[in-house]
Amino acid sequence: MRELLEKIVAEGEVVTDGVLKVDRFLNHQVDPHLMKRIGEEFAAKFHCERPTKVLTLESSGISPALMAAYELGVPLVVARKRRPLTMTREVYRAEVYSFTKKETNEIIVSRPLLDSSDRVLIIDDFLANGQAALGMVEVVHQAGADVVGIGIVIEKAFQDGGRLLRSRGFRVVSLARIGSLTDGVIRFHEGVMNG
């Protein structure tokens, strides 16, 4: 997705060698036109898998996941990090460690929202160490459902998450793969893109 790569170069900010800030278009302020294109791209790449649900983790994955669900014509399920008072039924749960926030969260999904007949496409904004994706996989498996793929907006290919998920047999599609953030320069896995 060339427009995503261009947006990362134009508006992304390297915070450290391991952290890329994209809050101007993806996870604080959201570019709706770009999210629509991202949703179309994920739908094109995963439609043959016949997903019945899209699953994401609040809150940064919601925008791209919603657009993918819309394009696929299926519901979006959002795994919650805190149990609201309104969630009175039994839940599926998993623990997820965030390396960016340096904290562990329990993620939960209300049991009636996933069942063994579901074919679940997991969508998230970033893939680094793979912990969020693995937590969502665990929730899907607790429901007896199948994970039909994992769609990632930005993969930090220099970290282990992508290799870990692929080695476990998951089809992972990343729309942008960052090879390095060393010295404040964004280098894509496929090479450097000039701004």
Secondary structure by P-SEA (a helix, b strand, c coil): caaaaaaaaacccccccccccccccccccccaaaaaaaaaaaaaacccccccbbbbccccaaaaaaaaaaaacbbbbbbbcccccccccbbbbbbbbbccccbbbbbbbcccccccccbbbbbbcccccaaaaaaaaaaaaaacccccbbbbccccccccaaaaaaaacccccccbbbccccccccccccccccc
